[in-house]
Amino acid sequence: MGTVGCSCSAPPSHHHHLLLLGFFLALLLQTVAVESGTLNYTRYRKVSTLRLQRIQRHLDKINKPPVLTIESPDGDLIDCVHKRKQPALDHPLLKNHKIQKVPTKMPRGMKVKRDENVMERGAWQMWHQNGTRCPKGTVPVRRSTVHDLLRAKSLFDFGKKQRRFPLTRSSDAPDIVSGNGHEHAIAYTGSSQEVYGAKATINVWEPSIQVVNEFSLSQIWILSGSFDGSDLNSIEAGWQVSPELYGDSRPRLFTYWTSDSYQATGCYNLLCAGFVQTNSRIAIGAAISPISSYDANQYDITILIWKDPKVGNWWMSFGDGTLVGYWPEELFTHLATHATMVEWGGEVVNTRANGQHTSTQMGSGHFAEDGFGKASYFRNLEIVDTDNSLSSVHSILTLAENTNCYDIKSSYSNEWGTYFYYGGPGNNPQCP
């Protein structure tokens, strides 16, 4: 089901970085091209010395000194960083944080894999190509580059989602957007129950993106707080295609968190202090391979997020129970106790760049009606209840803002439990 591995190079020293900085700044001060070949996108602009200095300071802050650097075939550099030096521990609330090695309890109905080297067959990551791995006691961190930051609107915006919804909205509506350019096809639970986690198996595709600052993602949202205020807490994980964030159009494993409605707190992956990684084999933000093909082989990833009932941290596992890491309880307000809603599904950004609806695809780019092998799916939707037990979700609601562009259809079977197909092509004669 696809090979795993990667090629290695020795980590560059920080002293070497400083020696090269003067030359590097002089070089980039001239005309800079930011490229994403898949989109045939190149932007030329002048970059000031001051801005480059600020970018370099930010890179020095988030790119920690590696023990080893692994070069991926897709161009990524994966830095193996000592687990005590990872970005999460820079957070002011985590200064004296003791890393939790494993959860105190797993959800009932789930088994944990303690051996990181035994992974399920199915979708995996490109940087594993020749079998080289991060040493024990380190975690793999995708290195950010100057070009990654230049593609962002600003240093503040780098690695952050835009606010997903206007402030004026119904307090009991699901967390969806009307009018700010984000469109969804989601399934969600009611907002009246206490939830302590969620799980799903997500079909992995490579949807095409029309313009560089749009994205397409498929994920789980775990939510608490007021949807119509500034205190919404959200924990998110899944796969995404985001040329602005990664510089290419490959689907990548991602995480996200916020404790203030996507305003100032939180970020994707390990691009700010927050998520504590414990696994040395999974690089958050790295490309997933292989991926599904139309009417051919299908690949999916399984993600479970749940709250440790004793310590309170929100853990994430990948595949058949492989622990990835956790979001410390201290990061949150409402989620420090429990979640009130879970969402599963797809989200795209529609910038209407040429005055028409975007042709950015959601899922496979095909509507839900096309079914297996053609439309993308989420299967085996489950939640963790107050008793720390995993159970199938039997009553879900579904929502898509514009079913002529992207839609969703849910069902139930013994093998797939509660599941749904979702997605679409975006722009078409019925979606102008």
C-alpha positions, -999 to 999 in steps of 0.1 A, spaced: 0 0 0 28 24 -8 64 25 4 77 45 34 110 62 39 131 93 34 167 105 27 188 123 53 211 152 56 231 165 85 213 194 104 227 228 97 240 246 128 225 279 140 259 296 139 261 287 102 226 302 98 238 335 114 269 337 91 248 333 61 221 357 72 238 389 58 242 373 24 207 358 26 191 391 34 210 409 6 199 383 -19 162 383 -9 161 421 -7 161 420 -45 131 408 -64 115 378 -47 95 352 -65 71 331 -44 61 301 -65 36 272 -64 42 252 -96 10 233 -93 -11 265 -95 13 281 -121 15 309 -95 44 333 -92 43 367 -74 71 391 -77 76 419 -51 103 438 -32 110 426 3 125 451 28 155 442 49 134 450 80 107 425 70 133 398 62 149 404 96 115 400 113 108 368 93 142 354 102 136 361 139 102 343 137 118 313 119 145 311 146 117 310 172 97 282 156 124 262 139 142 245 169 178 232 166 175 197 152 193 165 163 189 152 127 173 165 95 155 143 71 149 154 35 116 143 20 111 136 -17 85 164 -18 110 190 -7 101 192 29 128 192 56 118 173 87 138 183 118 141 158 146 139 180 176 144 169 212 110 165 228 118 190 256 128 216 230 96 214 209 77 246 202 48 238 225 69 243 256 75 280 247 39 287 257 38 309 289 12 285 305 35 255 298 68 268 312 69 241 339 48 216 320 58 180 325 52 161 292 26 134 297 40 102 280 7 84 276 -29 90 286 -40 77 320 -70 60 303 -80 51 268 -116 54 258 -134 22 263 -135 3 231 -101 15 219 -67 -1 222 -35 19 221 -4 9 201 27 15 222 50 5 194 53 35 171 70 13 144 39 -8 138 16 13 117 -17 3 100 -17 -3 63 -32 26 44 -24 63 38 9 74 53 36 101 49 61 109 22 91 116 44 93 80 54 105 69 19 138 52 27 131 41 63 152 68 81 135 79 113 139 104 141 160 91 170 144 81 203 136 111 225 130 134 195 98 145 176 96 153 138 88 189 130 83 202 95 107 231 90 92 264 80 110 285 54 112 322 44 90 314 14 63 299 37 62 332 56 63 354 25 31 336 12 12 346 44 -6 379 46 15 389 76 36 373 104 6 375 126 -15 356 101 11 329 94 -3 295 104 -37 309 115 -72 303 101 -94 332 93 -124 337 116 -149 311 103 -181 330 110 -196 364 116 -201 375 152 -239 379 147 -253 344 144 -277 320 162 -261 306 193 -274 271 187 -263 269 150 -234 248 140 -201 266 135 -205 274 98 -200 305 77 -224 325 57 -209 353 36 -172 353 46 -159 331 19 -158 297 37 -182 270 26 -188 236 42 -205 202 38 -206 189 74 -223 165 98 -227 176 134 -241 166 168 -267 185 187 -254 212 210 -271 200 242 -248 171 252 -215 169 269 -189 154 246 -154 142 256 -140 132 222 -147 121 186 -134 97 160 -137 91 123 -120 74 93 -115 100 66 -110 92 29 -79 110 15 -79 128 -19 -60 156 -36 -86 182 -45 -75 209 -69 -72 245 -56 -80 274 -79 -59 302 -63 -31 301 -38 -49 317 -9 -78 292 -10 -77 258 7 -97 225 9 -98 205 41 -115 175 56 -115 173 94 -130 168 128 -140 198 149 -144 195 187 -161 227 199 -172 245 231 -180 281 240 -203 307 224 -205 306 186 -216 342 185 -189 356 207 -151 357 210 -146 328 233 -152 298 211 -127 269 218 -119 245 190 -97 215 185 -93 202 150 -75 175 130 -77 160 95 -61 165 61 -58 197 41 -45 210 8 -33 246 13 -8 261 -12 -5 293 9 6 274 40 27 246 24 37 259 -10 22 229 -29 -11 211 -35 -5 178 -16 -29 166 11 -12 169 45 -21 157 80 -29 188 101 -40 199 136 -54 232 148 -66 248 180 -80 281 192 -94 294 225 -107 327 213 -127 322 181 -96 321 158 -86 357 168 -52 356 185 -47 322 200 -38 289 184 -24 278 150 -20 250 126 3 221 135 34 231 155 36 267 141 31 281 175 33 270 211 5 247 221 2 211 208 26 187 226 39 160 203 49 126 218 53 105 186 86 103 168 72 88 135 43 111 126 51 146 113 22 169 116 20 190 84 37 164 63 23 150 31 1 119 31 9 92 6 -6 72 -11 -39 90 -19 -71 79 -34 -78 77 -72 -111 80 -90 -127 46 -94 -95 29 -82 -77 23 -49 -91 42 -19 -70 53 11 -82 67 44 -68 79 78 -84 73 112 -83 101 138 -95 100 174 -94 130 198 -104 125 234 -100 141 268 -79 123 294 -105 118 322 -79 122 350 -53 148 337 -76 167 314 -54 169 283 -70 164 249 -51 135 232 -49 126 195 -44 92 181 -38 82 144 -46 50 126 -52 20 149 -45 37 182 -10 52 176 -6 82 200 5 115 183 4 139 212 -20 162 230 -34 197 235 -28 206 272 -59 215 292 -43 248 302 -47 262 266 -85 263 269 -114 278 288 -146 259 279 -128 229 266 -110 226 299 -142 208 310 -158 192 279 -170 199 244 -206 207 235 -206 199 198 -186 178 172 -185 184 135 -171 162 107 -167 172 71 -152 194 45 -144 231 43 -131 253 14 -124 290 9 -142 307 -20 -125 340 -28 -145 345 -60 -112 357 -75 -126 361 -110 -161 371 -100 -174 336 -101 -176 308 -75 -143 291 -70 -135 259 -88 -116 247 -57 -127 212 -51 -140 197 -18 -132 160 -10 -126 143 -43 -142 170 -63 -173 149 -69 -208 152 -54 -219 128 -26 -243 110 -50 -214 95 -69 -207 71 -40 -177 49 -32 -145 53 -52 -158 86 -67 -170 108 -38 -150 112 -6 -163 98 26 -162 99 64 -170 66 80 -174 51 115 -183 84 132 -181 80 169 -181 101 200 -166 97 235 -193 101 262 -192 111 299 -183 75 308 -152 77 286 -167 52 262 -166 53 224 -200 48 208 -213 52 173 -231 84 165 -267 75 157 -283 110 153 -264 135 132 -275 165 113 -260 176 80 -255 210 64 -241 224 32 -246 261 24 -249 256 -13 -257 221 -25 -251 231 -61 -214 236 -53 -208 210 -25 -232 186 -9 -234 158 17 -255 126 22 -254 105 54 -263 69 60 -257 39 82 -244 4 77 -231 -24 100 -196 -22 86 -192 16 83 -216 26 112 -227 62 107 -210 76 75 -214 101 48 -203 111 14 -196 147 7 -179 172 -15 -182 187 -50 -164 206 -78 -173 241 -68 -179 262 -100 -202 245 -125 -233 256 -145 -255 253 -114 -229 270 -92 -219 301 -111 
